[in-house]
Amino acid sequence: MSRAHHDFATHLAQTSPSPIGLEINRAEGSWLYTCDGRRYLDLIAGIGVSVLGHGHPAVHAAITSQLQRHLHVMVYGEYVLESQAGLAAYLARILPAGLGRVYFTSSGAEAIEGALKTARKYTGREAFAAFDGAYHGDTMGALALAGNSGFRAPFGQLPGPVLHLPYDDESALEAIDERVAAVVIEPVQAEGGVRVPQKDFIQALRRQCMRSGALLIFDEVLTGLGRTGRLFALEHFDVVPDMVVLAKALGGGLPLGAFCGPDAILGVLSRDPPLGHITTFGGHPLSCAAGRAALETIIAQGLSERAERIGALFRRQLAEALGCQVVEVRGAGLLIGIEFAEASITRQFVEETISRGVIVNWTLNADRVVRLAPPLTIGEDEIDFALTAMKEACAVIGRNLGSGG
């Protein structure tokens, strides 16, 4: 056991009883290289963070340039920081009209918290609505929105009240009334099992929010910036929410989140009292520089469009190649879900696939679903490598099932 592995096991707070435990030496493109000399194809990309793969030269150049100027000085206060202001302006240009005010944070969960506070202050209401299968982060407010009661229950009374509604069910939307400050929804659920709702449902939700006066908040932490085959997943539904929450890919591999909306809504944070919502590290200049470079690359190289094309091909090949009791292969762009008949098969599939050099994982709120979110730059030859590994994993599982193992 290496020193780093010993320190990991001894001193780092563990988040699961049996972590994967790969000791990463370096990462490049779609690949992770471990200290024991192996390499692994990264089909989760740091849970959607490394959207350009690992070590993209444009991101590294932007980090190096900003590093030579300054690091942290004060991100919220009296200073104008070029990398921060420039990224905000760039986002304002590519987001739907009216969502041009940006509040940067350090993470997606922090951005959700900021959006919830903003909604309460703007509307003067207290309640929120969210959906079954939802995942919005693990801070107390974000956790209160979670669609899995098993994750909420151990932590006692959470902020609220929160209405938990069935996802993709128009008949449930009437519960959104004048008590509700905001409805928070993932336009495509990730941890909920890569569920893509009907367009009619999202449009009905928009209408109900307008009738009731509740704000509509889209959590695009994972789906934003090209992942679903559009720059923002909201484009699939022809709906503009009141606020959009971003993170993960936003920082180009560095910590960065944001919530975006009209000045009339986000402006309430600047007064009564001033500094009523602040952050020490949100919008760090290094993260903003990296994020700007990543976003410019996504747009210049047409990676959203490529994700739609490559994702459709990948889903079709998965459906053709995999047996082992696969119920469905679904998704949008390069956000892909593989649903199995039983959770035990899902776990075996993950273990067998990783052992063959391909990193995959299952979803928190749907234990029969494996989620793939590879870099948008993944090569077709790398997809072939993944398909071979997954097909071999399924063959092993099939033999085990056949023998009663």
C-alpha positions in Angstrom: 0.0 0.0 0.0 1.4 3.4 -1.0 1.7 6.3 1.5 -1.0 8.2 -0.3 -3.3 5.2 -0.2 -2.6 4.8 3.5 -3.3 8.4 4.2 -6.5 8.2 2.1 -7.8 5.3 4.1 -6.7 6.6 7.5 -7.3 10.4 7.4 -9.8 11.3 4.7 -13.4 11.2 5.7 -14.9 8.4 3.7 -18.1 8.9 1.7 -18.9 5.2 1.1 -18.0 1.9 2.8 -16.0 0.6 -0.2 -14.5 3.4 -2.4 -13.1 2.4 -5.8 -9.7 3.3 -4.5 -7.8 3.9 -7.7 -4.7 5.9 -7.0 -4.5 8.5 -9.9 -1.1 9.5 -11.1 -2.1 11.6 -14.1 -5.0 12.2 -16.5 -5.0 13.1 -20.2 -7.9 13.3 -22.7 -10.4 10.7 -21.9 -8.0 8.6 -19.8 -7.0 8.2 -16.2 -3.6 6.7 -15.4 -3.0 5.0 -12.0 0.1 4.5 -10.0 0.2 0.8 -10.7 0.7 1.5 -14.4 -2.9 0.9 -15.6 -5.1 3.2 -17.6 -8.9 3.7 -17.5 -11.3 5.2 -19.9 -13.2 7.8 -18.0 -16.9 7.6 -18.9 -18.0 9.8 -16.0 -15.5 12.7 -16.5 -15.4 13.6 -12.9 -19.3 13.4 -12.8 -19.6 15.7 -15.8 -16.9 18.2 -14.8 -14.1 17.4 -17.3 -16.3 18.2 -20.3 -13.2 18.7 -22.6 -11.4 15.7 -21.2 -8.4 16.0 -18.9 -5.6 18.5 -19.5 -7.1 20.4 -22.4 -4.5 22.8 -23.7 -6.8 25.8 -24.0 -7.8 25.4 -20.4 -4.2 25.0 -19.2 -3.2 28.1 -21.2 -5.9 30.2 -19.6 -5.0 29.0 -16.1 -1.3 29.7 -16.7 -2.1 33.2 -18.0 -4.4 34.1 -15.0 -1.9 32.5 -12.6 0.7 35.0 -13.7 -1.6 37.9 -13.0 -3.2 37.1 -9.6 -5.1 34.5 -7.7 -7.6 35.4 -4.9 -7.9 39.1 -4.1 -11.6 39.4 -3.2 -14.2 37.9 -5.5 -17.3 39.7 -4.1 -16.8 43.3 -2.9 -15.3 46.4 -4.5 -12.9 44.9 -7.1 -13.5 44.4 -10.8 -11.9 41.1 -11.9 -11.5 40.8 -15.7 -11.8 37.0 -15.8 -15.0 37.0 -13.6 -16.7 39.9 -15.4 -15.7 38.5 -18.8 -17.2 35.1 -18.1 -20.4 36.6 -16.8 -20.8 38.7 -20.0 -20.1 35.6 -22.1 -22.8 33.6 -20.3 -25.2 36.5 -20.7 -24.7 36.4 -24.5 -25.4 32.7 -24.8 -28.2 32.2 -22.2 -31.8 33.0 -23.3 -32.6 36.7 -23.3 -33.5 38.0 -19.9 -31.2 35.7 -17.9 -28.2 38.0 -18.2 -27.3 38.6 -14.5 -24.9 36.0 -13.1 -24.0 35.2 -9.4 -20.9 33.0 -9.2 -20.5 30.4 -6.4 -18.0 27.7 -5.6 -20.3 24.7 -6.5 -23.6 23.6 -7.7 -25.1 23.0 -4.3 -24.0 26.5 -3.2 -25.7 27.9 -6.4 -28.9 26.1 -5.5 -28.8 27.6 -2.0 -28.4 31.1 -3.5 -31.2 30.5 -5.9 -33.5 29.4 -3.1 -32.7 32.4 -1.0 -33.2 34.7 -3.9 -36.6 33.1 -4.7 -37.8 33.6 -1.1 -36.7 37.2 -0.9 -38.1 38.0 -4.3 -41.5 36.4 -3.8 -42.0 36.8 -0.1 -43.0 33.1 0.0 -41.5 30.2 1.9 -42.4 26.9 0.3 -40.6 25.1 -2.5 -41.5 22.3 -4.9 -39.2 19.6 -6.3 -39.7 16.2 -7.8 -39.2 12.5 -7.1 -35.8 11.3 -8.2 -34.3 14.8 -7.9 -30.8 15.5 -6.8 -29.7 19.1 -6.3 -26.7 18.7 -3.9 -26.1 17.8 -0.3 -26.2 21.1 1.7 -29.2 21.4 3.9 -31.4 23.4 1.6 -30.5 21.4 -1.5 -31.0 18.1 0.4 -34.5 19.2 1.4 -35.3 19.2 -2.3 -33.9 15.7 -2.8 -36.3 13.2 -4.3 -35.0 10.2 -2.3 -36.4 10.2 1.2 -33.6 7.7 2.2 -31.0 10.5 1.8 -33.1 13.1 3.6 -34.3 11.0 6.6 -30.9 10.7 8.6 -30.5 14.4 8.8 -33.7 15.3 10.6 -35.8 18.4 10.0 -34.7 20.1 6.8 -35.5 23.6 5.5 -38.9 23.8 3.9 -41.7 23.3 3.5 -41.0 21.3 0.3 -43.7 19.7 -1.9 -42.3 16.6 -3.6 -44.2 15.9 -6.8 -44.0 13.0 -9.3 -41.6 13.8 -12.2 -43.1 14.1 -15.7 -46.7 14.0 -14.4 -48.8 16.9 -15.6 -51.7 16.0 -13.3 -49.6 16.8 -10.2 -48.7 20.4 -11.2 -51.9 21.9 -9.7 -50.3 21.5 -6.3 -48.0 24.4 -7.2 -49.9 27.4 -5.7 -49.5 30.8 -4.2 -47.6 29.3 -1.2 -44.7 28.2 -3.4 -41.7 30.6 -3.9 -40.0 28.4 -6.5 -40.1 25.1 -8.3 -36.7 23.5 -8.8 -36.3 20.9 -11.5 -33.6 19.1 -13.6 -34.7 19.4 -17.2 -33.2 15.9 -17.6 -32.7 14.0 -14.3 -29.3 12.5 -13.8 -29.1 10.8 -10.4 -32.8 9.9 -10.9 -31.8 7.5 -13.6 -31.3 9.7 -16.7 -35.0 10.4 -17.1 -36.0 12.7 -20.0 -39.4 14.3 -19.4 -42.0 14.9 -22.1 -41.9 18.4 -23.6 -45.5 18.9 -22.8 -44.8 18.3 -19.1 -42.1 21.0 -19.0 -44.2 23.5 -20.9 -47.2 22.8 -18.6 -44.9 23.4 -15.6 -43.8 26.7 -17.0 -47.5 27.7 -17.4 -48.4 26.7 -13.9 -45.5 28.6 -12.4 -46.7 31.7 -14.3 -50.3 31.2 -13.0 -49.2 30.7 -9.4 -46.5 33.3 -9.3 -43.8 30.7 -8.4 -40.4 31.1 -9.9 -39.2 28.3 -12.1 -35.5 27.3 -11.5 -33.8 24.9 -13.9 -30.9 22.9 -12.3 -28.6 22.5 -15.3 -25.6 21.7 -13.1 -24.9 18.5 -15.1 -27.0 19.1 -18.2 -25.7 22.6 -19.1 -22.9 23.5 -21.5 -23.4 20.9 -24.2 -24.0 17.7 -22.3 -27.4 16.9 -23.7 -26.7 17.9 -27.3 -27.8 21.5 -26.8 -25.8 24.2 -25.1 -28.5 24.2 -22.4 -31.0 21.4 -21.9 -33.8 24.0 -21.7 -33.5 24.3 -25.5 -35.1 20.9 -25.9 -38.3 22.2 -24.4 -38.7 25.7 -25.8 -39.0 27.0 -22.2 -37.2 29.8 -20.5 -37.1 29.5 -16.7 -36.8 32.4 -14.2 -33.3 31.2 -13.1 -30.8 28.7 -14.4 -28.2 27.0 -12.1 -24.9 25.9 -13.5 -21.7 24.2 -12.2 -19.6 21.1 -13.0 -18.4 21.8 -16.6 -18.7 25.6 -16.0 -15.2 25.8 -14.4 -13.4 23.9 -17.0 -12.2 21.4 -14.3 -11.9 23.9 -11.5 -14.6 24.6 -8.8 -17.2 27.0 -10.1 -21.0 27.3 -10.0 -23.5 30.1 -10.8 -27.1 31.0 -10.7 -28.4 33.2 -13.5 -31.5 35.2 -14.0 -33.0 38.7 -14.7 -31.7 41.7 -12.9 -35.2 42.3 -11.4 -34.9 38.9 -9.5 -31.2 38.7 -8.7 -31.1 42.4 -7.8 -32.9 41.7 -4.5 -29.6 40.3 -3.2 -27.9 43.7 -3.3 -30.1 45.5 -0.9 -32.2 45.3 2.3 -29.6 44.4 3.5 -26.6 44.9 1.2 -24.2 42.0 1.4 -27.1 39.8 2.4 -25.7 36.9 0.3 -22.0 36.8 -0.2 -19.3 34.2 -1.0 -15.6 34.0 -0.2 -14.4 31.9 -3.2 -17.3 32.0 -5.7 -16.2 33.2 -9.0 -12.5 32.7 -8.2 -10.5 34.3 -11.1 -8.6 31.1 -11.8 -11.9 29.1 -12.2 -13.4 31.9 -14.3 -10.5 32.0 -16.7 -10.6 28.2 -17.1 -14.4 28.3 -17.5 -14.2 30.9 -20.2 -11.6 28.9 -22.2 -13.7 25.7 -21.9 -16.9 27.4 -22.9 -15.3 29.1 -25.9 -13.9 25.7 -27.0 -17.3 24.0 -26.6 -18.9 26.6 -28.9 -16.0 27.0 -31.4 -15.7 23.2 -31.9 -19.5 22.6 -32.0 -19.3 20.1 -29.2 -23.0 20.4 -28.3 -23.9 19.2 -31.8 -21.2 16.6 -31.7 -22.6 15.3 -28.4 -26.0 14.9 -30.0 -24.6 12.9 -32.9 -22.1 10.8 -31.0 -24.5 10.3 -28.1 -27.2 8.9 -30.5 -24.6 6.5 -32.0 -23.4 5.4 -28.6 -26.9 4.7 -27.3 -27.7 2.7 -30.4 -24.5 0.6 -30.1 -25.1 0.0 -26.4 -28.6 -1.2 -27.0 -27.3 -3.6 -29.7 -24.3 -4.8 -27.8 -25.5 -5.4 -24.2 -27.6 -8.3 -23.0 -27.5 -9.1 -19.3 -31.1 -8.1 -18.7 -30.9 -4.5 -20.0 -34.3 -3.0 -19.8 -33.5 0.3 -21.7 -30.8 2.5 -22.9 -31.9 6.1 -22.9 -30.6 9.7 -22.6 -29.9 12.9 -24.4 -26.7 13.7 -26.1 -23.8 12.3 -24.1 -25.8 11.9 -20.9 -26.8 8.2 -21.1 -28.6 5.8 -18.8 -28.4 2.0 -19.0 -31.2 0.5 -17.0 -30.9 -3.1 -15.8 -33.5 -5.5 -14.4 -32.0 -5.7 -10.9 -29.8 -3.6 -8.8 -27.5 -6.6 -8.2 -26.8 -6.8 -11.9 -26.1 -3.1 -12.0 -23.4 -3.5 -9.3 -21.9 -6.4 -11.0 -21.8 -4.6 -14.3 -20.0 -1.6 -12.8 -17.4 -3.8 -11.1 -16.8 -5.9 -14.2 -16.6 -2.9 -16.5 -14.1 -1.1 -14.2 -12.0 -4.2 -14.0 -11.7 -4.0 -17.8 -10.4 -0.5 -17.7 -13.6 1.6 -18.2 -14.9 3.8 -15.4 -18.7 3.9 -15.0 -21.0 4.4 -12.0 -24.6 3.9 -11.0 -27.0 6.6 -9.9 -27.9 7.6 -6.4 -31.7 7.7 -6.8 -32.0 4.8 -9.2 -29.9 1.8 -8.2 -30.7 -0.1 -11.4 -29.3 2.5 -13.7 -25.7 3.1 -14.8 -25.1 6.7 -15.9 -22.5 7.7 -18.5 -21.3 11.3 -18.9 -18.0 11.1 -20.8 -16.0 14.0 -22.1 -17.7 15.7 -25.1 -14.4 15.1 -26.9 -14.4 11.3 -26.6 -13.2 9.6 -29.7 -15.2 7.0 -31.6 -12.3 4.5 -31.1 -12.6 5.1 -27.4 -16.3 4.3 -27.6 -15.4 1.1 -29.3 -13.0 0.3 -26.4 -15.8 0.9 -23.9 -18.3 -1.2 -25.9 -15.9 -4.1 -25.9 -15.3 -3.9 -22.2 -19.1 -3.6 -21.4 -19.9 -6.5 -23.7 -17.4 -8.7 -21.9 -18.8 -7.6 -18.6 -22.2 -8.6 -19.6 -21.0 -12.0 -20.9 -19.5 -12.7 -17.5 -22.7 -11.7 -15.7 -24.7 -13.9 -18.1 -22.5 -16.9 -17.3 -22.9 -16.2 -13.6 -26.7 -15.9 -13.9 -26.7 -19.1 -15.9 -24.8 -21.0 -13.3 -26.9 -19.5 -10.4 -23.8 -17.5 -9.3 
